[in-house]
Amino acid sequence: MYRLGIDLGGTNIAAGVVDEKFNIMGTASVKTNLPRPAEEIADDMKKAAFEAIKNAGISIDDIESVGIGAPGSINNQDGTISYSNNLEFYDVDLGKMMSERLGKPVFLENDANAAAYGEFIAGAGKGTKNFIAITLGTGVGGGIIIDGKIYSGHNFAGGELGHTVIAMDGEYCTCGRNGCWEAYASATALVRQSKQAMIRYPETVMWKLCGDDINRVNGRTAFDAMRQGDKAGKMVVDKYINYIAVGISNVINTFQPEVLCIGGGVSKEGKTLTDPINDFVSGEDYARTSNKRTVIKTATLGNDAGIIGAAYLADLH
């Protein structure tokens, strides 16, 4: 039998058929096209699901269960989206909608939690019992696995690690607070920090890298400049990595997981990112004298983590 995982994002709806060894056998995607009613989105989720099943060379009868990862506060007990600012959903019973459309049991979870679960069962966290995944993207996402289970709090809104404060009265965050880790360590923050350095240091090679158009700056610009020996680029990267490391130190001191993995586009920097983070955390970890230390890794599944994790949500119920 196979499982079906659906990653409901603000831009795309991605569906994938996953086998018993966590291999993705067939995929499909459609545009989310927000904002629009939940019923219309559910129709397109059904469309993506059946296309993925077709591409896998199987039928809906071969699907054992369906899992969905979606942004926002997800009640994983009754399958409703309590609130999602990205989707503009309030108390939407998406689980029931999709069960009616697919004729299969459907399980829901927050998208960051689903991705963390994917890494836990098939990626960087495989073989552990306590694991945390951090995603550095538009925001800073977090997924917490404790004793093999997703931790989401009594109100299903737990695990928002990006909205812990690392600088009191600091940068404004889209959540309404100031100084959140997300406001300093997200890819969005890195772009902002790169632009600020370019304005301050007009001689930086970052201008050349983006064709003298500051609006073309992305998460690679400062890293690429640093590799060319650019001082401003190195300054941005060093400070940005420190912001990441401060938050990771807080997470480790709170949970002490066996493994913490870093995902998102920035994680593709590999050891350029993780080596200095490890150096920083080694002096900040409260358990630094212990012979059992948290191992910091980069995520291994990429965008597949959300589909694989969602597909196997049934195992948690």
Sequence and secondary structure as in RCSB ss.txt:
>XXXX:A:sequence
MYRLGIDLGGTNIAAGVVDEKFNIMGTASVKTNLPRPAEEIADDMKKAAFEAIKNAGISIDDIESVGIGAPGSIN
NQDGTISYSNNLEFYDVDLGKMMSERLGKPVFLENDANAAAYGEFIAGAGKGTKNFIAITLGTGVGGGIIIDGKI
YSGHNFAGGELGHTVIAMDGEYCTCGRNGCWEAYASATALVRQSKQAMIRYPETVMWKLCGDDINRVNGRTAFDA
MRQGDKAGKMVVDKYINYIAVGISNVINTFQPEVLCIGGGVSKEGKTLTDPINDFVSGEDYARTSNKRTVIKTAT
LGNDAGIIGAAYLADLH
>XXXX:A:secstr
 EEEEEEE SSEEEEEEE TTS EEEEEEEE  SS  HHHHHHHHHHHHHHHHHHTT  GGGEEEEEEEESSEEE
TTTTEEEEETTTTEEEE HHHHHHHHHSS EEEEEHHHHHHHHHHHHSTTTT SSEEEEEESSSEEEEEEETTEE
   TTS    GGGSBSSTT SB TTS BSBTHHHHSHHHHHHHHHHHHHH TTSTHHHHTTT GGG  TTHHHHH
HHTT HHHHHHHHHHHHHHHHHHHHHHHHH  SEEEEESGGGGGTHHHHHHHHHHHHHH TTTTSS   EEEE S
STTHHHHHHHHTGGGG 
